[in-house]
């Protein structure tokens, strides 16, 4: 499996495994199976409600901790001050039963009262103490990324919703300029992109599934991807990204699909987390 480097020089698998919306009672079994199949990068968050089950799967797998790359996220409730941030990170580590996470992300930017540089500065202290190996952000647009003082801190990645029908070019270009890796989540738009005409045509052309076309497109563009599935056959299929190569012409076709079809849009977020001033804008 081809890898790329994070800030701490540890190799990060290009294909990860998402754990959002996996039912708590199924999480241990699903993650254990993913580990058995060869997944090394696991994307987690306290807000997903299944950290303890993920930790149990890791423990039961008997795999050496150093062989895994674990990402987790600091939720907006914990942005308030250094003490609360440290407490939250320790809580995450305790639930996962690990001594450190390889990558800690700020889960969402806020519309107001959001001192991103102060938060990142505090996380740097946790990084120096070894509790966090790398720091990044999630769901940050170009607008949010421009607020970061890069002379004071280094972020290694921006995890964003990314699929053929939602391709935020401005944000991606800014990340490339700042050498910030892109991690794409929801790569299939919950299956909605499987029926796009261009995706269907390319799946027939390359004799693969629509899911493999969506994944291969992101991987060839140099992004990391974290698909989520509880289906074992789909888990196996998602690892078969080295079996074909999309032509530059076909990659360009997918680049230009962009329908601005963001799944996690303002309406969705307000229906799920109305109590927080999450900034949903992406450009």
C-alpha positions in Angstrom: 0.0 0.0 0.0 1.4 3.3 -1.1 1.9 5.8 1.7 2.6 9.5 2.3 4.2 11.2 5.2 2.7 13.2 8.0 4.5 15.8 10.1 5.9 13.2 12.4 7.3 11.2 9.5 5.1 8.2 10.2 3.7 6.7 7.0 0.0 7.2 6.5 -2.0 4.7 4.4 -3.7 6.3 1.5 -6.9 4.4 2.2 -8.3 4.7 5.7 -11.4 3.3 7.4 -14.2 5.7 8.6 -16.1 4.9 11.8 -18.8 7.6 11.7 -22.4 6.2 11.9 -21.4 2.7 12.6 -23.7 1.4 15.3 -22.1 1.1 18.7 -23.0 -2.6 19.1 -21.5 -3.4 15.7 -18.3 -1.3 15.9 -16.0 -3.7 17.5 -16.8 -6.5 15.1 -16.5 -4.2 12.0 -13.3 -2.6 13.0 -11.7 -5.9 13.9 -12.6 -7.2 10.5 -11.2 -4.1 8.9 -7.9 -4.7 10.7 -7.8 -8.3 9.6 -8.3 -7.2 6.0 -5.3 -4.9 6.2 -6.7 -1.4 7.1 -4.2 0.6 9.1 -5.7 4.1 9.3 -8.8 4.5 11.4 -10.7 7.7 11.5 -12.5 8.3 14.8 -14.1 11.0 16.9 -15.6 11.2 20.4 -18.8 12.6 18.8 -19.3 9.3 17.0 -20.0 7.6 20.3 -18.0 4.4 19.6 -14.5 5.1 20.8 -14.5 2.4 23.4 -15.6 -0.2 20.9 -12.9 0.8 18.5 -10.3 0.6 21.3 -11.6 -2.9 22.2 -11.3 -4.0 18.6 -7.7 -2.7 18.4 -6.9 -4.5 21.7 -8.5 -7.8 20.5 -6.7 -7.6 17.2 -3.3 -8.1 19.0 -1.8 -5.8 16.3 1.1 -3.7 17.6 -0.1 -0.1 18.2 2.8 1.3 16.2 1.4 -0.4 13.1 -1.8 1.7 13.2 -2.5 5.3 12.4 -5.4 6.6 14.5 -7.1 9.9 13.8 -9.5 11.5 16.3 -11.2 14.9 16.6 -11.7 17.6 19.1 -15.3 18.6 19.2 -16.4 22.3 19.4 -17.5 22.0 23.0 -13.9 21.5 23.9 -12.5 24.5 22.1 -13.0 26.8 25.1 -9.6 26.8 26.8 -6.4 24.8 27.2 -7.6 22.9 30.3 -10.8 21.7 28.6 -8.8 20.8 25.4 -6.3 18.7 27.4 -9.1 17.0 29.4 -10.9 16.1 26.1 -7.7 14.6 24.6 -7.1 12.5 27.7 -10.7 11.4 27.6 -10.3 10.3 24.0 -7.1 8.4 24.8 -8.7 6.7 27.7 -11.7 5.5 25.7 -9.4 4.2 22.9 -7.0 2.7 25.5 -4.0 4.2 23.7 -1.2 6.4 24.8 -1.4 8.8 21.8 -3.3 9.5 18.6 -1.4 9.9 15.4 -3.5 12.8 14.2 -5.9 15.1 16.1 -8.2 17.3 14.1 -10.4 20.3 15.0 -13.7 18.8 14.0 -15.5 21.9 12.7 -14.8 25.7 12.3 -17.2 28.0 14.1 -19.0 31.0 12.6 -18.0 33.3 15.5 -15.9 33.4 18.8 -13.4 31.0 17.2 -9.8 31.7 18.0 -8.3 29.0 15.9 -4.6 30.1 16.5 -5.0 29.9 20.3 -6.5 26.4 20.0 -3.8 25.2 17.7 -1.1 26.7 20.0 -2.6 24.7 22.9 -2.6 21.5 20.8 1.0 22.0 20.0 1.8 21.7 23.7 0.0 18.3 23.7 2.0 17.4 20.7 5.2 18.3 22.4 4.1 16.0 25.3 3.6 13.1 22.9 -0.2 12.8 23.4 -0.7 13.9 19.8 1.7 13.2 16.9 0.2 15.5 14.3 -2.3 18.3 14.2 -4.9 19.1 11.5 -8.3 20.5 10.8 -11.6 19.2 9.4 -14.3 20.9 7.3 -12.2 24.1 6.9 -12.7 26.1 3.8 -10.2 28.4 2.2 -11.7 31.2 4.3 -11.0 29.4 7.5 -7.6 28.2 6.5 -6.6 31.8 5.8 -7.2 32.7 9.4 -4.4 30.4 10.6 -0.9 31.9 11.4 1.4 29.4 9.7 4.4 31.0 11.2 3.2 29.8 14.6 1.9 26.3 13.9 1.9 23.6 11.3 -1.2 21.6 10.3 -0.6 18.5 8.3 -4.1 18.0 6.8 -7.6 19.2 6.2 -10.3 16.5 6.2 -13.2 17.5 4.1 -16.3 16.1 2.3 -15.1 15.2 -1.1 -16.7 13.3 -4.0 -17.3 13.7 -7.7 -20.4 15.8 -7.2 -18.7 18.0 -4.5 -15.2 19.2 -5.4 -14.3 22.4 -3.5 -11.5 23.6 -5.8 -10.6 26.8 -4.0 -10.0 25.1 -0.7 -8.0 22.3 -2.4 -5.8 24.7 -4.2 -5.1 26.7 -1.1 -4.2 23.4 0.7 -1.7 22.5 -2.0 -0.1 26.0 -1.8 0.4 25.5 2.0 1.5 21.8 1.7 -1.6 20.7 3.6 -2.7 17.2 2.8 -6.3 16.6 1.8 -8.2 13.7 3.4 -11.6 13.1 1.7 -14.5 11.7 3.6 -17.9 10.5 2.2 -16.2 9.7 -1.1 -19.4 8.2 -2.6 -21.9 10.9 -1.4 -23.7 8.1 0.4 -24.0 6.3 -2.8 -25.6 9.1 -4.7 -22.6 9.6 -7.0 -22.7 6.0 -8.2 -25.5 6.8 -10.6 -23.8 9.8 -12.3 -23.5 9.2 -16.0 -19.8 9.9 -16.2 -19.1 7.5 -13.2 -21.3 4.8 -14.8 -19.6 5.2 -18.2 -16.1 5.0 -16.6 -17.1 2.0 -14.5 -18.1 0.2 -17.7 -14.9 1.3 -19.5 -12.5 0.1 -16.8 -14.7 -2.9 -15.8 -14.8 -1.9 -12.2 -17.5 -0.7 -9.8 -18.6 2.9 -9.5 -17.2 3.0 -6.0 -13.7 2.0 -7.3 -13.9 4.9 -9.9 -14.7 7.4 -7.1 -11.9 6.2 -4.9 -9.3 5.9 -7.7 -10.1 9.5 -8.9 -9.2 10.8 -5.4 -6.2 8.7 -5.0 -4.7 9.6 -8.3 -5.2 13.3 -7.4 -3.0 12.7 -4.4 -5.7 12.7 -1.7 -6.1 10.3 1.1 -9.6 8.7 1.4 -11.6 7.3 4.3 -14.5 5.3 3.0 -16.9 3.8 5.5 -18.7 0.5 5.2 -19.8 -2.4 7.3 -20.0 -4.7 4.4 -17.0 -7.1 4.2 -17.1 -7.4 0.4 -17.1 -3.6 0.1 -14.2 -3.4 2.6 -12.2 -5.7 0.3 -13.2 -3.9 -2.8 -12.1 -0.5 -1.4 -8.5 -1.8 -1.0 -8.2 -2.8 -4.7 -7.1 0.7 -5.8 -3.9 -0.4 -7.5 -5.6 -2.6 -10.1 -6.3 0.1 -12.7 -5.3 3.6 -13.6 -7.6 6.4 -14.8 -6.4 8.3 -17.8 -5.7 12.1 -17.4 -8.7 12.7 -19.7 -11.0 10.7 -17.5 -9.7 12.3 -14.3 -10.5 15.7 -15.9 -14.0 14.5 -16.8 -14.6 13.7 -13.1 -13.0 17.0 -12.0 -15.6 18.9 -14.0 -18.7 17.0 -12.7 -18.8 19.2 -9.6 -22.5 19.8 -8.9 -21.9 21.6 -5.6 -23.8 18.7 -4.0 -22.6 18.9 -0.4 -24.3 16.3 1.8 -23.3 17.9 5.1 -24.8 21.3 4.2 -26.4 24.0 6.4 -29.8 22.3 6.5 -28.3 18.9 7.5 -26.1 20.4 10.2 -28.8 22.6 11.7 -31.1 19.6 11.9 -28.5 17.5 13.7 -26.6 19.9 15.9 -28.7 23.1 16.2 -27.1 24.1 19.4 -23.7 24.9 17.9 -22.6 27.7 15.6 -20.9 25.5 13.1 -19.7 27.2 10.0 -20.8 25.0 7.1 -19.4 27.2 4.3 -17.0 25.5 1.9 -15.4 27.1 -1.1 
